Amino acid sequence: MSILNASSAQGFTLITGATSSIGMELALERCKGENLLLHGRDYQKLMELSDSLSTRFKILIWVYDLSKVDSLYEDFRKFVSSQDIVVERVVHAAGQLKILPFRAVKLVDTQSIYNVNVFSIIEILRVLTSKEYRRSLQSVVFLSAFFSKFGDKGNAIYSSSKGALNSLVKGLAVEFPGTRFNSIILGAVRTKMTDHLFVSGADKSRFDRYILGTGSPRDVTHAISFLLEPSLWMTGQEMFLDGGASIN
Ligand SMILES: NC(=O)c1ccc[n+]([C@@H]2O[C@H](COP(=O)([O-])OP(=O)(O)OC[C@H]3O[C@@H](n4cnc5c(N)ncnc54)[C@H](OP(=O)(O)O)[C@@H]3O)[C@@H](O)[C@H]2O)c1
């Protein structure tokens, strides 16, 4: 963890999985206007990212493997308290995808997917909704997925973990009316996670339903920035961002 740049702003935007294709693009965009708390499990990658950001705002990094949820709450609480910061916005971009026929799935696979996709953000939000930090927390955005709404072979576990996020925003929106909670039902975007679906030889017919074609990380950061707007009149919602795939 380190402070790399000087700043004038107070609160921070936490990006989990800042080393993701979408997380990195988001960091590039958001560092223009606010302090960032970049999360990842790889210190080197996070340092390279923070070095590449040209900003007058503060950049902090928090290194943590989200599959280890047992000690996450304590680690994150200590980190935030030791840095004497408040987190105003959260974007949960970390995610784990594992496509496996259901009968081949082991408990350890399910636990790992749920730890990274769901339990980690619950633990983080348990800290940020505590009495000490609740008032500072303005907006939370989850990156959910198209297949949390539709069936896909071999994808039941990942899809159900994203479905949990869709439900989570509703309960939290009601329980904490001072904060906006929304999820993005994200269609196919070419990233490290999905690259294997785009390479030559892969069956591209799965993208036929995308009226506007598949998305780019930039398309996603635009939507996230909309959901992070301070005056947004929207909470507890699932926003489809899928190039029209869901209605075709
Ligand atoms: N791309 C799509 O088509 C698509 C569609 C729907 C939803 N999404 C969601 O969008 C989000 C961003 O995905 P992406 O496409 O940009 O994928 P990506 O590039 O593969 O990013 C995944 C991120 O999660 C992090 N991560 C994975 N396991 C972790 C762990 N145990 N501890 C800490 N961090 C961990 C990765 O860290 P490392 O860099 O260290 O691996 C990386 O930062 C994910 O939540 C994904 O489920 C993507």
The ligand as an SDF file (V2000), in Angstrom:
LIG
                    3D

 48 52  0  0  0  0  0  0  0  0999 V2000
  -15.9230   -9.3030  -20.1040 N   0  0  0  0  0  0  0  0  0  0  0  0
  -17.2220   -9.6400  -20.1530 C   0  0  0  0  0  0  0  0  0  0  0  0
  -17.7690  -10.0000  -21.2160 O   0  0  0  0  0  0  0  0  0  0  0  0
  -18.0410   -9.5920  -18.8860 C   0  0  0  0  0  0  0  0  0  0  0  0
  -19.4150   -9.8610  -18.9980 C   0  0  0  0  0  0  0  0  0  0  0  0
  -20.1840   -9.8090  -17.8520 C   0  0  0  0  0  0  0  0  0  0  0  0
  -19.6100   -9.4690  -16.6290 C   0  0  0  0  0  0  0  0  0  0  0  0
  -18.2560   -9.2230  -16.5710 N   0  0  0  0  0  0  0  0  0  0  0  0
  -17.7050   -8.8800  -15.2610 C   0  0  0  0  0  0  0  0  0  0  0  0
  -16.9420   -7.7040  -15.3760 O   0  0  0  0  0  0  0  0  0  0  0  0
  -15.9210   -7.7050  -14.3570 C   0  0  0  0  0  0  0  0  0  0  0  0
  -14.5740   -7.3470  -14.9870 C   0  0  0  0  0  0  0  0  0  0  0  0
  -14.2380   -8.4190  -15.8400 O   0  0  0  0  0  0  0  0  0  0  0  0
  -13.2010   -8.3520  -17.0530 P   0  0  0  0  0  0  0  0  0  0  0  0
  -13.9220   -8.8190  -18.2380 O   0  0  0  0  0  0  0  0  0  0  0  0
  -12.4980   -7.0310  -17.0910 O   0  0  0  0  0  0  0  0  0  0  0  0
  -12.2610   -9.5510  -16.6360 O   0  0  0  0  0  0  0  0  0  0  0  0
  -10.7270   -9.7370  -16.2310 P   0  0  0  0  0  0  0  0  0  0  0  0
   -9.8880   -8.8380  -17.0570 O   0  0  0  0  0  0  0  0  0  0  0  0
  -10.4650  -11.2080  -16.2770 O   0  0  0  0  0  0  0  0  0  0  0  0
  -10.7220   -9.2620  -14.7030 O   0  0  0  0  0  0  0  0  0  0  0  0
  -11.0130  -10.0410  -13.5960 C   0  0  0  0  0  0  0  0  0  0  0  0
  -10.4890   -9.2870  -12.3970 C   0  0  0  0  0  0  0  0  0  0  0  0
  -10.8120   -9.9840  -11.2000 O   0  0  0  0  0  0  0  0  0  0  0  0
   -9.5990  -10.1360  -10.4580 C   0  0  0  0  0  0  0  0  0  0  0  0
   -9.6300  -11.3320   -9.6310 N   0  0  0  0  0  0  0  0  0  0  0  0
   -9.9390  -12.5970  -10.0140 C   0  0  0  0  0  0  0  0  0  0  0  0
   -9.7790  -13.4400   -8.9700 N   0  0  0  0  0  0  0  0  0  0  0  0
   -9.3480  -12.6810   -7.9260 C   0  0  0  0  0  0  0  0  0  0  0  0
   -8.9840  -12.9610   -6.5730 C   0  0  0  0  0  0  0  0  0  0  0  0
   -9.0040  -14.2180   -6.0850 N   0  0  0  0  0  0  0  0  0  0  0  0
   -8.5900  -11.9420   -5.7670 N   0  0  0  0  0  0  0  0  0  0  0  0
   -8.5370  -10.6720   -6.2620 C   0  0  0  0  0  0  0  0  0  0  0  0
   -8.8500  -10.3480   -7.5250 N   0  0  0  0  0  0  0  0  0  0  0  0
   -9.2520  -11.3380   -8.3460 C   0  0  0  0  0  0  0  0  0  0  0  0
   -8.5260  -10.2620  -11.5200 C   0  0  0  0  0  0  0  0  0  0  0  0
   -7.2430  -10.0780  -10.9670 O   0  0  0  0  0  0  0  0  0  0  0  0
   -5.8890  -10.5430  -11.7750 P   0  0  0  0  0  0  0  0  0  0  0  0
   -5.5850   -9.4290  -12.7560 O   0  0  0  0  0  0  0  0  0  0  0  0
   -4.8720  -10.6640  -10.7030 O   0  0  0  0  0  0  0  0  0  0  0  0
   -6.2230  -11.8340  -12.4650 O   0  0  0  0  0  0  0  0  0  0  0  0
   -8.9580   -9.1310  -12.4290 C   0  0  0  0  0  0  0  0  0  0  0  0
   -8.5950   -7.8930  -11.8660 O   0  0  0  0  0  0  0  0  0  0  0  0
  -15.9700   -9.0870  -13.7070 C   0  0  0  0  0  0  0  0  0  0  0  0
  -16.7090   -9.0200  -12.5120 O   0  0  0  0  0  0  0  0  0  0  0  0
  -16.7400   -9.9220  -14.7280 C   0  0  0  0  0  0  0  0  0  0  0  0
  -17.4030  -11.0080  -14.1080 O   0  0  0  0  0  0  0  0  0  0  0  0
  -17.4670   -9.2700  -17.6690 C   0  0  0  0  0  0  0  0  0  0  0  0
  1  2  1  0
  2  3  2  0
  2  4  1  0
  4  5  1  0
  4 48  2  0
  5  6  2  0
  6  7  1  0
  7  8  2  0
  8  9  1  0
  8 48  1  0
  9 10  1  0
  9 46  1  0
 10 11  1  0
 11 12  1  0
 11 44  1  0
 12 13  1  0
 13 14  1  0
 14 15  2  0
 14 16  1  0
 14 17  1  0
 17 18  1  0
 18 19  2  0
 18 20  1  0
 18 21  1  0
 21 22  1  0
 22 23  1  0
 23 24  1  0
 23 42  1  0
 24 25  1  0
 25 26  1  0
 25 36  1  0
 26 27  1  0
 26 35  1  0
 27 28  2  0
 28 29  1  0
 29 30  1  0
 29 35  2  0
 30 31  1  0
 30 32  2  0
 32 33  1  0
 33 34  2  0
 34 35  1  0
 36 37  1  0
 36 42  1  0
 37 38  1  0
 38 39  2  0
 38 40  1  0
 38 41  1  0
 42 43  1  0
 44 45  1  0
 44 46  1  0
 46 47  1  0
M  CHG  2   8   1  16  -1
M  END
$$$$
